[in-house]
Amino acid sequence: MQKWKITFVDDHGETVEEVFECEECPDNERAAKLIKARLLPVAAELDLNDLEGRTDDASVKSLKTQNSIQILGITPI
């Protein structure tokens, strides 16, 4: 399985790099879900698409607005 380095700004404003394994390059939504599963396991269990005001990138937006985490890039290792 391919390894991917996801770079993001955490809730303290520091740039963090985490390595995840996926078959193919994750898009931002998949990357947000991977980050949530590792850093915020309880929040990762919530189904954001059932909330009012649905959006395509629910995990990306909630990660930024609720947890102050913003994805900067995804690169193969």
PQR file with spaces between the fields and no chain letter, atoms N, CA, C, O and H, PARSE charges and radii, in Angstrom:
ATOM       1  N    MET     1       0.839   -1.173    0.000 -0.4000 1.5000
ATOM       2  CA   MET     1       0.000    0.000    0.000 -0.0000 2.0000
ATOM       3  C    MET     1       0.894    1.249    0.000  0.5500 1.7000
ATOM       4  O    MET     1       1.927    1.280    0.669 -0.5500 1.4000
ATOM       5  N    GLN     2       0.498    2.247   -0.735 -0.4000 1.5000
ATOM       6  CA   GLN     2       1.257    3.487   -0.875 -0.0000 2.0000
ATOM       7  C    GLN     2       1.167    4.328    0.404  0.5500 1.7000
ATOM       8  O    GLN     2       0.119    4.378    1.049 -0.5500 1.4000
ATOM       9  H    GLN     2      -0.341    2.222   -1.278  0.4000 1.0000
ATOM      10  N    LYS     3       2.268    4.983    0.761 -0.4000 1.5000
ATOM      11  CA   LYS     3       2.285    5.889    1.913 -0.0000 2.0000
ATOM      12  C    LYS     3       2.210    7.326    1.411  0.5500 1.7000
ATOM      13  O    LYS     3       2.827    7.689    0.410 -0.5500 1.4000
ATOM      14  H    LYS     3       3.119    4.942    0.238  0.4000 1.0000
ATOM      15  N    TRP     4       1.435    8.135    2.138 -0.4000 1.5000
ATOM      16  CA   TRP     4       1.222    9.534    1.786 -0.0000 2.0000
ATOM      17  C    TRP     4       1.515   10.410    2.988  0.5500 1.7000
ATOM      18  O    TRP     4       1.108   10.105    4.109 -0.5500 1.4000
ATOM      19  H    TRP     4       0.935    7.840    2.952  0.4000 1.0000
ATOM      20  N    LYS     5       2.220   11.494    2.747 -0.4000 1.5000
ATOM      21  CA   LYS     5       2.503   12.465    3.802 -0.0000 2.0000
ATOM      22  C    LYS     5       1.495   13.598    3.670  0.5500 1.7000
ATOM      23  O    LYS     5       1.437   14.274    2.643 -0.5500 1.4000
ATOM      24  H    LYS     5       2.551   11.741    1.836  0.4000 1.0000
ATOM      25  N    ILE     6       0.705   13.798    4.711 -0.4000 1.5000
ATOM      26  CA   ILE     6      -0.272   14.878    4.722 -0.0000 2.0000
ATOM      27  C    ILE     6       0.267   15.968    5.646  0.5500 1.7000
ATOM      28  O    ILE     6       0.524   15.733    6.827 -0.5500 1.4000
ATOM      29  H    ILE     6       0.751   13.249    5.546  0.4000 1.0000
ATOM      30  N    THR     7       0.429   17.153    5.087 -0.4000 1.5000
ATOM      31  CA   THR     7       0.931   18.298    5.830 -0.0000 2.0000
ATOM      32  C    THR     7      -0.249   19.197    6.167  0.5500 1.7000
ATOM      33  O    THR     7      -1.067   19.519    5.305 -0.5500 1.4000
ATOM      34  H    THR     7       0.220   17.344    4.127  0.4000 1.0000
ATOM      35  N    PHE     8      -0.325   19.599    7.434 -0.4000 1.5000
ATOM      36  CA   PHE     8      -1.427   20.459    7.858 -0.0000 2.0000
ATOM      37  C    PHE     8      -0.994   21.363    9.002  0.5500 1.7000
ATOM      38  O    PHE     8       0.016   21.120    9.663 -0.5500 1.4000
ATOM      39  H    PHE     8       0.339   19.338    8.134  0.4000 1.0000
ATOM      40  N    VAL     9      -1.781   22.410    9.217 -0.4000 1.5000
ATOM      41  CA   VAL     9      -1.566   23.311   10.339 -0.0000 2.0000
ATOM      42  C    VAL     9      -2.498   22.850   11.450  0.5500 1.7000
ATOM      43  O    VAL     9      -3.709   22.746   11.252 -0.5500 1.4000
ATOM      44  H    VAL     9      -2.601   22.607    8.680  0.4000 1.0000
ATOM      45  N    ASP    10      -1.923   22.571   12.628 -0.4000 1.5000
ATOM      46  CA   ASP    10      -2.759   22.080   13.730 -0.0000 2.0000
ATOM      47  C    ASP    10      -3.417   23.230   14.487  0.5500 1.7000
ATOM      48  O    ASP    10      -3.281   24.394   14.112 -0.5500 1.4000
ATOM      49  H    ASP    10      -0.940   22.656   12.789  0.4000 1.0000
ATOM      50  N    ASP    11      -4.125   22.891   15.547 -0.4000 1.5000
ATOM      51  CA   ASP    11      -4.863   23.887   16.314 -0.0000 2.0000
ATOM      52  C    ASP    11      -3.972   24.839   17.113  0.5500 1.7000
ATOM      53  O    ASP    11      -4.473   25.790   17.713 -0.5500 1.4000
ATOM      54  H    ASP    11      -4.236   21.946   15.852  0.4000 1.0000
ATOM      55  N    HIS    12      -2.662   24.596   17.128 -0.4000 1.5000
ATOM      56  CA   HIS    12      -1.716   25.490   17.788 -0.0000 2.0000
ATOM      57  C    HIS    12      -0.972   26.356   16.778  0.5500 1.7000
ATOM      58  O    HIS    12      -0.089   27.129   17.150 -0.5500 1.4000
ATOM      59  H    HIS    12      -2.255   23.824   16.641  0.4000 1.0000
ATOM      60  N    GLY    13      -1.328   26.229   15.502 -0.4000 1.5000
ATOM      61  CA   GLY    13      -0.688   27.017   14.452 -0.0000 2.0000
ATOM      62  C    GLY    13       0.634   26.454   13.979  0.5500 1.7000
ATOM      63  O    GLY    13       1.364   27.123   13.247 -0.5500 1.4000
ATOM      64  H    GLY    13      -2.046   25.601   15.200  0.4000 1.0000
ATOM      65  N    GLU    14       0.955   25.242   14.381 -0.4000 1.5000
ATOM      66  CA   GLU    14       2.207   24.604   13.980 -0.0000 2.0000
ATOM      67  C    GLU    14       1.980   23.700   12.774  0.5500 1.7000
ATOM      68  O    GLU    14       0.932   23.063   12.659 -0.5500 1.4000
ATOM      69  H    GLU    14       0.362   24.698   14.975  0.4000 1.0000
ATOM      70  N    THR    15       2.954   23.644   11.884 -0.4000 1.5000
ATOM      71  CA   THR    15       2.869   22.769   10.719 -0.0000 2.0000
ATOM      72  C    THR    15       3.254   21.354   11.146  0.5500 1.7000
ATOM      73  O    THR    15       4.304   21.140   11.752 -0.5500 1.4000
ATOM      74  H    THR    15       3.805   24.161   11.978  0.4000 1.0000
ATOM      75  N    VAL    16       2.393   20.399   10.823 -0.4000 1.5000
ATOM      76  CA   VAL    16       2.571   19.003   11.221 -0.0000 2.0000
ATOM      77  C    VAL    16       2.528   18.135    9.969  0.5500 1.7000
ATOM      78  O    VAL    16       1.769   18.407    9.039 -0.5500 1.4000
ATOM      79  H    VAL    16       1.540   20.573   10.331  0.4000 1.0000
ATOM      80  N    GLU    17       3.353   17.085    9.955 -0.4000 1.5000
ATOM      81  CA   GLU    17       3.331   16.106    8.867 -0.0000 2.0000
ATOM      82  C    GLU    17       3.008   14.739    9.465  0.5500 1.7000
ATOM      83  O    GLU    17       3.676   14.286   10.394 -0.5500 1.4000
ATOM      84  H    GLU    17       3.969   16.864   10.711  0.4000 1.0000
ATOM      85  N    GLU    18       1.988   14.094    8.930 -0.4000 1.5000
ATOM      86  CA   GLU    18       1.597   12.751    9.363 -0.0000 2.0000
ATOM      87  C    GLU    18       1.625   11.840    8.142  0.5500 1.7000
ATOM      88  O    GLU    18       1.318   12.273    7.031 -0.5500 1.4000
ATOM      89  H    GLU    18       1.445   14.462    8.175  0.4000 1.0000
ATOM      90  N    VAL    19       1.993   10.579    8.350 -0.4000 1.5000
ATOM      91  CA   VAL    19       2.052    9.611    7.261 -0.0000 2.0000
ATOM      92  C    VAL    19       0.866    8.652    7.383  0.5500 1.7000
ATOM      93  O    VAL    19       0.584    8.123    8.458 -0.5500 1.4000
ATOM      94  H    VAL    19       2.242   10.227    9.252  0.4000 1.0000
ATOM      95  N    PHE    20       0.180    8.443    6.257 -0.4000 1.5000
ATOM      96  CA   PHE    20      -0.977    7.547    6.195 -0.0000 2.0000
ATOM      97  C    PHE    20      -0.786    6.591    5.023  0.5500 1.7000
ATOM      98  O    PHE    20      -0.111    6.923    4.049 -0.5500 1.4000
ATOM      99  H    PHE    20       0.409    8.872    5.384  0.4000 1.0000
ATOM     100  N    GLU    21      -1.380    5.410    5.118 -0.4000 1.5000
ATOM     101  CA   GLU    21      -1.334    4.437    4.034 -0.0000 2.0000
ATOM     102  C    GLU    21      -2.682    4.391    3.331  0.5500 1.7000
ATOM     103  O    GLU    21      -3.718    4.214    3.971 -0.5500 1.4000
ATOM     104  H    GLU    21      -1.929    5.140    5.909  0.4000 1.0000
ATOM     105  N    CYS    22      -2.664    4.552    2.008 -0.4000 1.5000
ATOM     106  CA   CYS    22      -3.873    4.484    1.175 -0.0000 2.0000
ATOM     107  C    CYS    22      -3.486    3.878   -0.169  0.5500 1.7000
ATOM     108  O    CYS    22      -2.340    3.994   -0.602 -0.5500 1.4000
ATOM     109  H    CYS    22      -1.822    4.696    1.488  0.4000 1.0000
ATOM     110  N    GLU    23      -4.436    3.238   -0.818 -0.4000 1.5000
ATOM     111  CA   GLU    23      -4.196    2.668   -2.145 -0.0000 2.0000
ATOM     112  C    GLU    23      -3.830    3.745   -3.162  0.5500 1.7000
ATOM     113  O    GLU    23      -2.888    3.582   -3.938 -0.5500 1.4000
ATOM     114  H    GLU    23      -5.367    3.143   -0.466  0.4000 1.0000
ATOM     115  N    GLU    24      -4.588    4.857   -3.151 -0.4000 1.5000
ATOM     116  CA   GLU    24      -4.321    5.946   -4.085 -0.0000 2.0000
ATOM     117  C    GLU    24      -4.323    7.259   -3.326  0.5500 1.7000
ATOM     118  O    GLU    24      -4.729    7.311   -2.165 -0.5500 1.4000
ATOM     119  H    GLU    24      -5.352    4.989   -2.520  0.4000 1.0000
ATOM     120  N    CYS    25      -3.877    8.307   -3.971 -0.4000 1.5000
ATOM     121  CA   CYS    25      -3.746    9.616   -3.331 -0.0000 2.0000
ATOM     122  C    CYS    25      -5.097   10.082   -2.771  0.5500 1.7000
ATOM     123  O    CYS    25      -6.078   10.190   -3.506 -0.5500 1.4000
ATOM     124  H    CYS    25      -3.547    8.265   -4.914  0.4000 1.0000
ATOM     125  N    PRO    26      -5.132   10.355   -1.462 -0.5600 1.5000
ATOM     126  CA   PRO    26      -6.400   10.818   -0.883  0.2800 2.0000
ATOM     127  C    PRO    26      -6.685   12.263   -1.296  0.5500 1.7000
ATOM     128  O    PRO    26      -5.773   13.086   -1.387 -0.5500 1.4000
ATOM     129  N    ASP    27      -7.953   12.557   -1.542 -0.4000 1.5000
ATOM     130  CA   ASP    27      -8.323   13.940   -1.792 -0.0000 2.0000
ATOM     131  C    ASP    27      -8.415   14.643   -0.432  0.5500 1.7000
ATOM     132  O    ASP    27      -8.217   14.008    0.604 -0.5500 1.4000
ATOM     133  H    ASP    27      -8.694   11.889   -1.468  0.4000 1.0000
ATOM     134  N    ASN    28      -8.710   15.931   -0.429 -0.4000 1.5000
ATOM     135  CA   ASN    28      -8.752   16.674    0.832 -0.0000 2.0000
ATOM     136  C    ASN    28      -9.796   16.129    1.798  0.5500 1.7000
ATOM     137  O    ASN    28      -9.566   16.107    3.007 -0.5500 1.4000
ATOM     138  H    ASN    28      -8.871   16.446   -1.270  0.4000 1.0000
ATOM     139  N    GLU    29     -10.937   15.691    1.284 -0.4000 1.5000
ATOM     140  CA   GLU    29     -11.992   15.153    2.148 -0.0000 2.0000
ATOM     141  C    GLU    29     -11.521   13.863    2.830  0.5500 1.7000
ATOM     142  O    GLU    29     -11.713   13.689    4.034 -0.5500 1.4000
ATOM     143  H    GLU    29     -11.124   15.709    0.302  0.4000 1.0000
ATOM     144  N    ARG    30     -10.910   12.969    2.064 -0.4000 1.5000
ATOM     145  CA   ARG    30     -10.382   11.715    2.638 -0.0000 2.0000
ATOM     146  C    ARG    30      -9.257   12.014    3.621  0.5500 1.7000
ATOM     147  O    ARG    30      -9.170   11.386    4.676 -0.5500 1.4000
ATOM     148  H    ARG    30     -10.754   13.110    1.087  0.4000 1.0000
ATOM     149  N    ALA    31      -8.391   12.974    3.278 -0.4000 1.5000
ATOM     150  CA   ALA    31      -7.298   13.358    4.171 -0.0000 2.0000
ATOM     151  C    ALA    31      -7.842   13.915    5.486  0.5500 1.7000
ATOM     152  O    ALA    31      -7.312   13.616    6.555 -0.5500 1.4000
ATOM     153  H    ALA    31      -8.461   13.485    2.421  0.4000 1.0000
ATOM     154  N    ALA    32      -8.895   14.721    5.407 -0.4000 1.5000
ATOM     155  CA   ALA    32      -9.513   15.273    6.619 -0.0000 2.0000
ATOM     156  C    ALA    32     -10.051   14.156    7.502  0.5500 1.7000
ATOM     157  O    ALA    32      -9.916   14.203    8.725 -0.5500 1.4000
ATOM     158  H    ALA    32      -9.326   14.964    4.538  0.4000 1.0000
ATOM     159  N    LYS    33     -10.660   13.153    6.881 -0.4000 1.5000
ATOM     160  CA   LYS    33     -11.187   12.020    7.651 -0.0000 2.0000
ATOM     161  C    LYS    33     -10.060   11.222    8.302  0.5500 1.7000
ATOM     162  O    LYS    33     -10.202   10.767    9.437 -0.5500 1.4000
ATOM     163  H    LYS    33     -10.770   13.115    5.888  0.4000 1.0000
ATOM     164  N    LEU    34      -8.948   11.049    7.598 -0.4000 1.5000
ATOM     165  CA   LEU    34      -7.801   10.333    8.164 -0.0000 2.0000
ATOM     166  C    LEU    34      -7.210   11.090    9.356  0.5500 1.7000
ATOM     167  O    LEU    34      -6.874   10.493   10.379 -0.5500 1.4000
ATOM     168  H    LEU    34      -8.833   11.418    6.676  0.4000 1.0000
ATOM     169  N    ILE    35      -7.090   12.407    9.211 -0.4000 1.5000
ATOM     170  CA   ILE    35      -6.561   13.236   10.297 -0.0000 2.0000
ATOM     171  C    ILE    35      -7.495   13.180   11.505  0.5500 1.7000
ATOM     172  O    ILE    35      -7.046   13.031   12.642 -0.5500 1.4000
ATOM     173  H    ILE    35      -7.363   12.893    8.380  0.4000 1.0000
ATOM     174  N    LYS    36      -8.790   13.300   11.248 -0.4000 1.5000
ATOM     175  CA   LYS    36      -9.763   13.238   12.341 -0.0000 2.0000
ATOM     176  C    LYS    36      -9.696   11.898   13.059  0.5500 1.7000
ATOM     177  O    LYS    36      -9.742   11.849   14.288 -0.5500 1.4000
ATOM     178  H    LYS    36      -9.154   13.421   10.325  0.4000 1.0000
ATOM     179  N    ALA    37      -9.589   10.818   12.306 -0.4000 1.5000
ATOM     180  CA   ALA    37      -9.544    9.487   12.915 -0.0000 2.0000
ATOM     181  C    ALA    37      -8.333    9.334   13.829  0.5500 1.7000
ATOM     182  O    ALA    37      -8.410    8.670   14.863 -0.5500 1.4000
ATOM     183  H    ALA    37      -9.552   10.858   11.308  0.4000 1.0000
ATOM     184  N    ARG    38      -7.225    9.943   13.451 -0.4000 1.5000
ATOM     185  CA   ARG    38      -6.004    9.817   14.247 -0.0000 2.0000
ATOM     186  C    ARG    38      -5.979   10.807   15.412  0.5500 1.7000
ATOM     187  O    ARG    38      -5.616   10.432   16.527 -0.5500 1.4000
ATOM     188  H    ARG    38      -7.162   10.482   12.611  0.4000 1.0000
ATOM     189  N    LEU    39      -6.356   12.056   15.172 -0.4000 1.5000
ATOM     190  CA   LEU    39      -6.228   13.080   16.203 -0.0000 2.0000
ATOM     191  C    LEU    39      -7.490   13.294   17.035  0.5500 1.7000
ATOM     192  O    LEU    39      -7.415   13.661   18.207 -0.5500 1.4000
ATOM     193  H    LEU    39      -6.651   12.360   14.267  0.4000 1.0000
ATOM     194  N    LEU    40      -8.643   13.062   16.422 -0.4000 1.5000
ATOM     195  CA   LEU    40      -9.929   13.321   17.086 -0.0000 2.0000
ATOM     196  C    LEU    40     -10.859   12.127   16.872  0.5500 1.7000
ATOM     197  O    LEU    40     -11.857   12.251   16.162 -0.5500 1.4000
ATOM     198  H    LEU    40      -8.704   12.763   15.470  0.4000 1.0000
ATOM     199  N    PRO    41     -10.557   10.982   17.467 -0.5600 1.5000
ATOM     200  CA   PRO    41     -11.316    9.762   17.165  0.2800 2.0000
ATOM     201  C    PRO    41     -12.808    9.850   17.475  0.5500 1.7000
ATOM     202  O    PRO    41     -13.609    9.241   16.766 -0.5500 1.4000
ATOM     203  N    VAL    42     -13.201   10.575   18.491 -0.4000 1.5000
ATOM     204  CA   VAL    42     -14.627   10.685   18.823 -0.0000 2.0000
ATOM     205  C    VAL    42     -15.337   11.514   17.762  0.5500 1.7000
ATOM     206  O    VAL    42     -16.416   11.139   17.303 -0.5500 1.4000
ATOM     207  H    VAL    42     -12.551   11.071   19.067  0.4000 1.0000
ATOM     208  N    ALA    43     -14.747   12.633   17.370 -0.4000 1.5000
ATOM     209  CA   ALA    43     -15.345   13.493   16.342 -0.0000 2.0000
ATOM     210  C    ALA    43     -15.399   12.782   14.994  0.5500 1.7000
ATOM     211  O    ALA    43     -16.286   13.060   14.188 -0.5500 1.4000
ATOM     212  H    ALA    43     -13.870   12.938   17.742  0.4000 1.0000
ATOM     213  N    ALA    44     -14.480   11.887   14.744 -0.4000 1.5000
ATOM     214  CA   ALA    44     -14.438   11.166   13.474 -0.0000 2.0000
ATOM     215  C    ALA    44     -15.644   10.246   13.292  0.5500 1.7000
ATOM     216  O    ALA    44     -16.000    9.901   12.165 -0.5500 1.4000
ATOM     217  H    ALA    44     -13.759   11.662   15.399  0.4000 1.0000
ATOM     218  N    GLU    45     -16.268    9.852   14.394 -0.4000 1.5000
ATOM     219  CA   GLU    45     -17.425    8.959   14.336 -0.0000 2.0000
ATOM     220  C    GLU    45     -18.709    9.665   13.906  0.5500 1.7000
ATOM     221  O    GLU    45     -19.678    9.004   13.535 -0.5500 1.4000
ATOM     222  H    GLU    45     -15.979   10.132   15.309  0.4000 1.0000
ATOM     223  N    LEU    46     -18.730   10.991   13.950 -0.4000 1.5000
ATOM     224  CA   LEU    46     -19.928   11.740   13.588 -0.0000 2.0000
ATOM     225  C    LEU    46     -20.128   11.747   12.084  0.5500 1.7000
ATOM     226  O    LEU    46     -19.170   11.893   11.326 -0.5500 1.4000
ATOM     227  H    LEU    46     -17.943   11.529   14.251  0.4000 1.0000
ATOM     228  N    ASP    47     -21.365   11.590   11.652 -0.4000 1.5000
ATOM     229  CA   ASP    47     -21.698   11.649   10.232 -0.0000 2.0000
ATOM     230  C    ASP    47     -22.126   13.073    9.913  0.5500 1.7000
ATOM     231  O    ASP    47     -23.277   13.442   10.146 -0.5500 1.4000
ATOM     232  H    ASP    47     -22.144   11.471   12.268  0.4000 1.0000
ATOM     233  N    LEU    48     -21.217   13.867    9.387 -0.4000 1.5000
ATOM     234  CA   LEU    48     -21.487   15.275    9.144 -0.0000 2.0000
ATOM     235  C    LEU    48     -22.465   15.517    8.009  0.5500 1.7000
ATOM     236  O    LEU    48     -23.064   16.589    7.934 -0.5500 1.4000
ATOM     237  H    LEU    48     -20.282   13.567    9.198  0.4000 1.0000
ATOM     238  N    ASN    49     -22.638   14.549    7.130 -0.4000 1.5000
ATOM     239  CA   ASN    49     -23.562   14.745    6.013 -0.0000 2.0000
ATOM     240  C    ASN    49     -25.024   14.700    6.445  0.5500 1.7000
ATOM     241  O    ASN    49     -25.904   15.054    5.661 -0.5500 1.4000
ATOM     242  H    ASN    49     -22.152   13.678    7.191  0.4000 1.0000
ATOM     243  N    ASP    50     -25.299   14.276    7.666 -0.4000 1.5000
ATOM     244  CA   ASP    50     -26.664   14.295    8.162 -0.0000 2.0000
ATOM     245  C    ASP    50     -27.030   15.623    8.810  0.5500 1.7000
ATOM     246  O    ASP    50     -28.182   15.832    9.191 -0.5500 1.4000
ATOM     247  H    ASP    50     -24.584   13.989    8.304  0.4000 1.0000
ATOM     248  N    LEU    51     -26.066   16.517    8.936 -0.4000 1.5000
ATOM     249  CA   LEU    51     -26.329   17.809    9.538 -0.0000 2.0000
ATOM     250  C    LEU    51     -26.967   18.757    8.538  0.5500 1.7000
ATOM     251  O    LEU    51     -26.784   18.624    7.328 -0.5500 1.4000
ATOM     252  H    LEU    51     -25.130   16.347    8.627  0.4000 1.0000
ATOM     253  N    GLU    52     -27.715   19.712    9.062 -0.4000 1.5000
ATOM     254  CA   GLU    52     -28.362   20.697    8.203 -0.0000 2.0000
ATOM     255  C    GLU    52     -27.300   21.547    7.521  0.5500 1.7000
ATOM     256  O    GLU    52     -26.235   21.772    8.097 -0.5500 1.4000
ATOM     257  H    GLU    52     -27.863   19.820   10.045  0.4000 1.0000
ATOM     258  N    GLY    53     -27.563   22.021    6.315 -0.4000 1.5000
ATOM     259  CA   GLY    53     -26.582   22.800    5.569 -0.0000 2.0000
ATOM     260  C    GLY    53     -25.514   21.905    4.980  0.5500 1.7000
ATOM     261  O    GLY    53     -24.326   22.221    5.044 -0.5500 1.4000
ATOM     262  H    GLY    53     -28.428   21.838    5.848  0.4000 1.0000
ATOM     263  N    ARG    54     -25.928   20.798    4.411 -0.4000 1.5000
ATOM     264  CA   ARG    54     -24.998   19.801    3.868 -0.0000 2.0000
ATOM     265  C    ARG    54     -24.024   20.419    2.878  0.5500 1.7000
ATOM     266  O    ARG    54     -24.329   21.403    2.205 -0.5500 1.4000
ATOM     267  H    ARG    54     -26.893   20.541    4.358  0.4000 1.0000
ATOM     268  N    THR    55     -22.848   19.818    2.808 -0.4000 1.5000
ATOM     269  CA   THR    55     -21.804   20.281    1.904 -0.0000 2.0000
ATOM     270  C    THR    55     -20.988   19.087    1.433  0.5500 1.7000
ATOM     271  O    THR    55     -20.925   18.064    2.115 -0.5500 1.4000
ATOM     272  H    THR    55     -22.599   19.018    3.355  0.4000 1.0000
ATOM     273  N    ASP    56     -20.369   19.216    0.277 -0.4000 1.5000
ATOM     274  CA   ASP    56     -19.570   18.117   -0.268 -0.0000 2.0000
ATOM     275  C    ASP    56     -18.338   17.827    0.569  0.5500 1.7000
ATOM     276  O    ASP    56     -17.973   16.666    0.749 -0.5500 1.4000
ATOM     277  H    ASP    56     -20.420   20.047   -0.277  0.4000 1.0000
ATOM     278  N    ASP    57     -17.695   18.864    1.082 -0.4000 1.5000
ATOM     279  CA   ASP    57     -16.462   18.706    1.858 -0.0000 2.0000
ATOM     280  C    ASP    57     -16.715   18.946    3.338  0.5500 1.7000
ATOM     281  O    ASP    57     -16.049   19.775    3.959 -0.5500 1.4000
ATOM     282  H    ASP    57     -17.992   19.807    0.936  0.4000 1.0000
ATOM     283  N    ALA    58     -17.668   18.228    3.899 -0.4000 1.5000
ATOM     284  CA   ALA    58     -18.068   18.444    5.294 -0.0000 2.0000
ATOM     285  C    ALA    58     -16.913   18.247    6.273  0.5500 1.7000
ATOM     286  O    ALA    58     -16.761   19.030    7.211 -0.5500 1.4000
ATOM     287  H    ALA    58     -18.209   17.554    3.395  0.4000 1.0000
ATOM     288  N    SER    59     -16.107   17.222    6.071 -0.4000 1.5000
ATOM     289  CA   SER    59     -14.996   16.955    6.997 -0.0000 2.0000
ATOM     290  C    SER    59     -13.926   18.026    6.916  0.5500 1.7000
ATOM     291  O    SER    59     -13.379   18.434    7.941 -0.5500 1.4000
ATOM     292  H    SER    59     -16.231   16.585    5.309  0.4000 1.0000
ATOM     293  N    VAL    60     -13.621   18.486    5.712 -0.4000 1.5000
ATOM     294  CA   VAL    60     -12.614   19.529    5.531 -0.0000 2.0000
ATOM     295  C    VAL    60     -13.055   20.807    6.232  0.5500 1.7000
ATOM     296  O    VAL    60     -12.276   21.426    6.956 -0.5500 1.4000
ATOM     297  H    VAL    60     -14.066   18.154    4.880  0.4000 1.0000
ATOM     298  N    LYS    61     -14.304   21.197    6.015 -0.4000 1.5000
ATOM     299  CA   LYS    61     -14.811   22.440    6.597 -0.0000 2.0000
ATOM     300  C    LYS    61     -14.946   22.349    8.110  0.5500 1.7000
ATOM     301  O    LYS    61     -14.606   23.303    8.810 -0.5500 1.4000
ATOM     302  H    LYS    61     -14.937   20.694    5.427  0.4000 1.0000
ATOM     303  N    SER    62     -15.431   21.235    8.631 -0.4000 1.5000
ATOM     304  CA   SER    62     -15.571   21.117   10.081 -0.0000 2.0000
ATOM     305  C    SER    62     -14.215   21.025   10.766  0.5500 1.7000
ATOM     306  O    SER    62     -14.043   21.533   11.874 -0.5500 1.4000
ATOM     307  H    SER    62     -15.708   20.460    8.063  0.4000 1.0000
ATOM     308  N    LEU    63     -13.257   20.385   10.118 -0.4000 1.5000
ATOM     309  CA   LEU    63     -11.910   20.300   10.670 -0.0000 2.0000
ATOM     310  C    LEU    63     -11.328   21.703   10.839  0.5500 1.7000
ATOM     311  O    LEU    63     -10.666   21.993   11.835 -0.5500 1.4000
ATOM     312  H    LEU    63     -13.397   19.973    9.218  0.4000 1.0000
ATOM     313  N    LYS    64     -11.582   22.565    9.860 -0.4000 1.5000
ATOM     314  CA   LYS    64     -11.054   23.928    9.921 -0.0000 2.0000
ATOM     315  C    LYS    64     -11.847   24.798   10.894  0.5500 1.7000
ATOM     316  O    LYS    64     -11.253   25.485   11.725 -0.5500 1.4000
ATOM     317  H    LYS    64     -12.120   22.329    9.051  0.4000 1.0000
ATOM     318  N    THR    65     -13.177   24.779   10.803 -0.4000 1.5000
ATOM     319  CA   THR    65     -13.969   25.679   11.636 -0.0000 2.0000
ATOM     320  C    THR    65     -14.061   25.235   13.094  0.5500 1.7000
ATOM     321  O    THR    65     -14.035   26.077   13.992 -0.5500 1.4000
ATOM     322  H    THR    65     -13.659   24.220   10.128  0.4000 1.0000
ATOM     323  N    GLN    66     -14.168   23.941   13.345 -0.4000 1.5000
ATOM     324  CA   GLN    66     -14.343   23.465   14.707 -0.0000 2.0000
ATOM     325  C    GLN    66     -13.031   23.121   15.405  0.5500 1.7000
ATOM     326  O    GLN    66     -12.942   23.209   16.630 -0.5500 1.4000
ATOM     327  H    GLN    66     -14.190   23.258   12.615  0.4000 1.0000
ATOM     328  N    ASN    67     -12.012   22.729   14.640 -0.4000 1.5000
ATOM     329  CA   ASN    67     -10.763   22.283   15.246 -0.0000 2.0000
ATOM     330  C    ASN    67      -9.550   23.095   14.826  0.5500 1.7000
ATOM     331  O    ASN    67      -8.437   22.797   15.260 -0.5500 1.4000
ATOM     332  H    ASN    67     -12.084   22.657   13.645  0.4000 1.0000
ATOM     333  N    SER    68      -9.733   24.109   13.998 -0.4000 1.5000
ATOM     334  CA   SER    68      -8.653   24.990   13.536 -0.0000 2.0000
ATOM     335  C    SER    68      -7.517   24.216   12.876  0.5500 1.7000
ATOM     336  O    SER    68      -6.347   24.565   13.041 -0.5500 1.4000
ATOM     337  H    SER    68     -10.638   24.351   13.646  0.4000 1.0000
ATOM     338  N    ILE    69      -7.856   23.169   12.129 -0.4000 1.5000
ATOM     339  CA   ILE    69      -6.860   22.367   11.416 -0.0000 2.0000
ATOM     340  C    ILE    69      -7.089   22.550    9.927  0.5500 1.7000
ATOM     341  O    ILE    69      -8.192   22.331    9.425 -0.5500 1.4000
ATOM     342  H    ILE    69      -8.806   22.886   11.995  0.4000 1.0000
ATOM     343  N    GLN    70      -6.025   22.958    9.217 -0.4000 1.5000
ATOM     344  CA   GLN    70      -6.137   23.193    7.780 -0.0000 2.0000
ATOM     345  C    GLN    70      -5.106   22.361    7.037  0.5500 1.7000
ATOM     346  O    GLN    70      -3.920   22.385    7.367 -0.5500 1.4000
ATOM     347  H    GLN    70      -5.129   23.135    9.624  0.4000 1.0000
ATOM     348  N    ILE    71      -5.562   21.627    6.036 -0.4000 1.5000
ATOM     349  CA   ILE    71      -4.680   20.785    5.230 -0.0000 2.0000
ATOM     350  C    ILE    71      -3.912   21.662    4.249  0.5500 1.7000
ATOM     351  O    ILE    71      -4.498   22.480    3.540 -0.5500 1.4000
ATOM     352  H    ILE    71      -6.525   21.608    5.768  0.4000 1.0000
ATOM     353  N    LEU    72      -2.583   21.481    4.216 -0.4000 1.5000
ATOM     354  CA   LEU    72      -1.736   22.254    3.311 -0.0000 2.0000
ATOM     355  C    LEU    72      -1.337   21.475    2.072  0.5500 1.7000
ATOM     356  O    LEU    72      -1.244   22.048    0.987 -0.5500 1.4000
ATOM     357  H    LEU    72      -2.107   20.816    4.792  0.4000 1.0000
ATOM     358  N    GLY    73      -1.097   20.167    2.216 -0.4000 1.5000
ATOM     359  CA   GLY    73      -0.669   19.397    1.064 -0.0000 2.0000
ATOM     360  C    GLY    73      -0.627   17.909    1.326  0.5500 1.7000
ATOM     361  O    GLY    73      -0.592   17.451    2.467 -0.5500 1.4000
ATOM     362  H    GLY    73      -1.173   19.701    3.098  0.4000 1.0000
ATOM     363  N    ILE    74      -0.630   17.159    0.215 -0.4000 1.5000
ATOM     364  CA   ILE    74      -0.575   15.697    0.263 -0.0000 2.0000
ATOM     365  C    ILE    74       0.474   15.257   -0.753  0.5500 1.7000
ATOM     366  O    ILE    74       0.365   15.557   -1.941 -0.5500 1.4000
ATOM     367  H    ILE    74      -0.658   17.532   -0.713  0.4000 1.0000
ATOM     368  N    THR    75       1.500   14.537   -0.271 -0.4000 1.5000
ATOM     369  CA   THR    75       2.569   14.106   -1.169 -0.0000 2.0000
ATOM     370  C    THR    75       2.881   12.628   -0.941  0.5500 1.7000
ATOM     371  O    THR    75       2.761   12.133    0.180 -0.5500 1.4000
ATOM     372  H    THR    75       1.589   14.293    0.694  0.4000 1.0000
ATOM     373  N    PRO    76       3.280   11.925   -2.001 -0.5600 1.5000
ATOM     374  CA   PRO    76       3.652   10.515   -1.853  0.2800 2.0000
ATOM     375  C    PRO    76       5.017   10.382   -1.176  0.5500 1.7000
ATOM     376  O    PRO    76       5.856   11.279   -1.257 -0.5500 1.4000
ATOM     377  N    ILE    77       5.217    9.263   -0.517 -0.4000 1.5000
ATOM     378  CA   ILE    77       6.519    8.994    0.126 -0.0000 2.0000
ATOM     379  C    ILE    77       7.199    7.869   -0.636  0.5500 1.7000
ATOM     380  O    ILE    77       8.307    7.466   -0.283 -0.5500 1.4000
ATOM     381  H    ILE    77       4.536    8.534   -0.451  0.4000 1.0000
